[in-house]
């Protein structure tokens, strides 16, 4: 299953839906995780940590939203 993590778009939102530790567990369970570049910036989590956990960094929200499941916060706009 492909799991997408887009960057949050709500003003002032600093959280990210998944942290690298959880990404690693999902990847080890056989899932593909697509994290939009910069998704963890507000939480001080660089893209490299997601990639080290096995995530694939993608350039656009559209790529993350193209996954089977998308995890994100409560903002209304993609």
Secondary structure, DSSP 8 states (H G I E B T S, - for coil): -EEEE----STT----S--HHHHHHHHHTT-EEEEETTTTGGGT--HHHHHHTT-EEESSHHHHHTSSEE---S-S--
